Amino acid sequence: MRTIRINCALIAFPMLALAQRPAPPADAVQIASAISPLPGEFRDNAMVMGYRGESPTLVTLRKGSGPFTCLASDPAGKQFHAACYHQSLEPFMARGRALRASGVKGDQVDSTRFREVRTGKLKMPKTPAALYSLTGGSMDATTGAVQGARSLFVVYMSGATAASTGLSAKPAEGTPWIMYSGTPKAHIMFVPKM
């Protein structure tokens, strides 16, 4: 009788890969949770991007006619995070996604985008543009309802500074402050609770 040895590592690694990239929820669940950061009047017409496939990739789940694009929470993320941003921010946001997908990491994503804004290759909105997000908490896998997540509201004002806005550059609970002062992605932060 012949003995066959199987290397358990060859069997285990594909399983680990599957465990690291969980299957995305149904489209309707992703859409419901992705639009949850938005004020009610913007939810029905928001474009929604989410995840599909065995190796989930970001795709358009729902086309929209309104002013916002919402991103569903990445199923491989460590915590729930959904964000909706004004359509005028799409070139900046899409460029960030493309850079990360190509392997650019950390501060290099912003360094590249800032350089491209300065050279005119990448355009930032000329008027303020809003972003709404929810982070943490839990999402009901059947309905997409989100509970216990922390809200964050942002108004992008490219190039704005503490001096030009009259806002502090120091984070503080219950009051707005300016973040990334003087940069292309300068924005006013509103965090109800820190």
C-alpha positions as CSV (number, residue, x, y, z in Angstrom):
1,M,0.0,0.0,0.0
2,R,1.3,3.4,-1.0
3,T,1.2,6.3,1.5
4,I,0.3,9.7,0.2
5,R,1.4,12.7,2.2
6,I,-0.4,16.0,1.9
7,N,1.1,19.2,2.8
8,C,-1.6,20.8,5.0
9,A,-0.2,24.3,4.2
10,L,-1.3,23.9,0.6
11,I,-4.9,23.3,1.8
12,A,-4.9,25.9,4.6
13,F,-3.6,28.9,2.6
14,P,-6.5,29.0,0.2
15,M,-8.9,28.8,3.1
16,L,-7.1,31.7,4.9
17,A,-7.4,33.8,1.7
18,L,-11.1,33.2,1.7
19,A,-11.3,34.0,5.4
20,Q,-9.4,37.3,4.9
21,R,-11.8,38.4,2.1
22,P,-15.3,37.7,3.3
23,A,-18.0,37.6,0.7
24,P,-19.8,41.0,0.3
25,P,-23.4,41.4,1.5
26,A,-26.2,41.5,-1.0
27,D,-26.4,44.7,-3.1
28,A,-29.6,45.9,-1.4
29,V,-27.9,45.6,2.0
30,Q,-24.8,47.4,0.9
31,I,-26.9,50.2,-0.6
32,A,-29.0,50.6,2.5
33,S,-25.9,50.8,4.7
34,A,-23.9,53.0,2.3
35,I,-26.5,55.7,2.1
36,S,-27.1,55.8,5.9
37,P,-24.6,58.7,6.5
38,L,-26.5,61.0,4.2
39,P,-29.3,63.4,5.2
40,G,-32.6,61.8,4.2
41,E,-33.3,64.1,1.2
42,F,-30.1,62.9,-0.6
43,R,-30.5,59.1,0.0
44,D,-32.8,58.0,-2.8
45,N,-30.8,59.6,-5.6
46,A,-27.2,58.9,-4.5
47,M,-24.9,56.8,-6.6
48,V,-23.6,53.8,-4.6
49,M,-20.4,51.9,-5.1
50,G,-19.9,48.6,-3.3
51,Y,-18.4,45.2,-3.7
52,R,-19.1,42.1,-5.8
53,G,-17.4,38.8,-6.6
54,E,-15.3,36.1,-5.0
55,S,-12.4,38.5,-4.7
56,P,-14.6,41.5,-4.1
57,T,-13.9,44.5,-6.3
58,L,-15.5,47.9,-6.0
59,V,-18.2,48.4,-8.6
60,T,-21.2,50.6,-9.1
61,L,-24.2,49.0,-7.4
62,R,-26.6,51.8,-8.2
63,K,-26.4,54.7,-10.6
64,G,-27.6,58.0,-9.2
65,S,-29.0,61.3,-10.3
66,G,-28.3,63.2,-7.1
67,P,-25.2,65.1,-5.9
68,F,-23.6,62.3,-3.8
69,T,-21.6,59.2,-4.3
70,C,-21.6,56.7,-1.5
71,L,-19.1,53.9,-0.8
72,A,-20.3,50.8,1.0
73,S,-18.2,49.4,3.7
74,D,-15.3,47.1,2.5
75,P,-16.2,43.6,3.7
76,A,-12.6,43.0,4.5
77,G,-12.3,46.1,6.6
78,K,-11.7,45.8,10.4
79,Q,-14.8,47.9,11.2
80,F,-17.8,49.3,9.4
81,H,-17.2,52.4,7.4
82,A,-19.4,54.1,4.9
83,A,-18.8,57.5,3.3
84,C,-20.8,59.7,1.0
85,Y,-19.1,62.6,-0.8
86,H,-20.3,65.4,-3.2
87,Q,-19.9,64.5,-6.8
88,S,-17.5,67.5,-7.3
89,L,-14.9,65.5,-5.2
90,E,-15.1,62.4,-7.5
91,P,-11.8,63.1,-9.4
92,F,-9.9,63.5,-6.2
93,M,-11.5,60.4,-4.6
94,A,-11.2,58.2,-7.7
95,R,-7.5,59.1,-8.0
96,G,-7.0,58.1,-4.4
97,R,-8.6,54.7,-5.1
98,A,-6.6,54.2,-8.2
99,L,-3.3,55.0,-6.5
100,R,-4.1,52.6,-3.6
101,A,-5.1,49.9,-6.1
102,S,-1.7,50.3,-7.8
103,G,0.1,49.8,-4.6
104,V,0.8,53.3,-3.4
105,K,0.5,53.5,0.3
106,G,0.0,55.9,3.2
107,D,1.1,59.5,2.8
108,Q,2.3,58.9,-0.7
109,V,-1.3,58.8,-1.9
110,D,-1.8,62.4,-0.7
111,S,1.7,63.5,-1.9
112,T,0.9,62.3,-5.4
113,R,-2.6,63.9,-5.4
114,F,-1.3,67.2,-4.0
115,R,1.4,67.3,-6.7
116,E,-1.2,66.6,-9.4
117,V,-3.5,69.3,-8.1
118,R,-0.6,71.9,-8.0
119,T,0.3,71.0,-11.7
120,G,-3.3,71.2,-12.8
121,K,-3.6,67.5,-13.7
122,L,-6.1,66.9,-10.9
123,K,-9.0,69.3,-10.3
124,M,-10.5,70.1,-6.9
125,P,-13.9,71.8,-6.5
126,K,-13.9,75.6,-6.5
127,T,-16.8,75.7,-4.0
128,P,-17.2,73.9,-0.7
129,A,-18.1,70.2,-1.0
130,A,-19.5,67.9,1.7
131,L,-18.6,64.4,2.9
132,Y,-20.7,62.4,5.4
133,S,-19.4,59.2,7.0
134,L,-20.2,56.6,9.7
135,T,-17.5,54.5,11.3
136,G,-17.7,51.6,13.7
137,G,-20.8,50.2,15.3
138,S,-22.6,47.3,13.5
139,M,-24.5,46.6,10.4
140,D,-27.5,44.3,10.2
141,A,-26.6,41.7,7.5
142,T,-30.2,41.4,6.4
143,T,-31.4,45.0,6.2
144,G,-28.2,47.1,6.1
145,A,-29.4,49.1,9.1
146,V,-26.4,50.6,11.0
147,Q,-26.3,50.9,14.8
148,G,-23.8,52.6,17.1
149,A,-21.6,54.1,14.4
150,R,-19.8,57.4,14.9
151,S,-20.8,60.3,12.6
152,L,-18.3,62.6,10.9
153,F,-19.2,65.5,8.7
154,V,-16.6,67.3,6.5
155,V,-16.7,70.3,4.2
156,Y,-13.8,70.4,1.7
157,M,-12.5,73.8,1.0
158,S,-9.3,73.3,-1.1
159,G,-6.5,75.6,0.1
160,A,-8.4,77.0,3.1
161,T,-6.4,77.9,6.2
162,A,-7.2,78.7,9.8
163,A,-6.6,82.4,8.9
164,S,-8.9,82.3,5.8
165,T,-11.7,80.6,7.7
166,G,-11.3,81.8,11.2
167,L,-11.4,78.2,12.4
168,S,-8.9,76.6,14.8
169,A,-6.5,74.0,13.5
170,K,-6.8,72.1,16.8
171,P,-9.3,69.3,17.0
172,A,-11.9,69.8,19.7
173,E,-15.2,68.0,20.5
174,G,-18.3,69.9,19.7
175,T,-16.7,72.6,17.6
176,P,-15.5,72.7,14.0
177,W,-11.8,72.9,13.1
178,I,-9.8,72.9,9.9
179,M,-7.7,69.9,9.0
180,Y,-5.0,69.7,6.3
181,S,-4.8,73.5,6.4
182,G,-3.5,75.1,3.2
183,T,-3.5,71.8,1.2
184,P,-5.7,70.7,-1.7
185,K,-7.7,68.6,0.7
186,A,-8.2,71.2,3.4
187,H,-11.5,70.6,5.1
188,I,-13.6,71.7,8.0
189,M,-14.2,68.8,10.4
190,F,-17.4,68.4,12.4
191,V,-17.3,65.5,14.9
192,P,-20.4,65.5,17.2
193,K,-18.6,63.2,19.7
194,M,-14.9,62.3,19.9
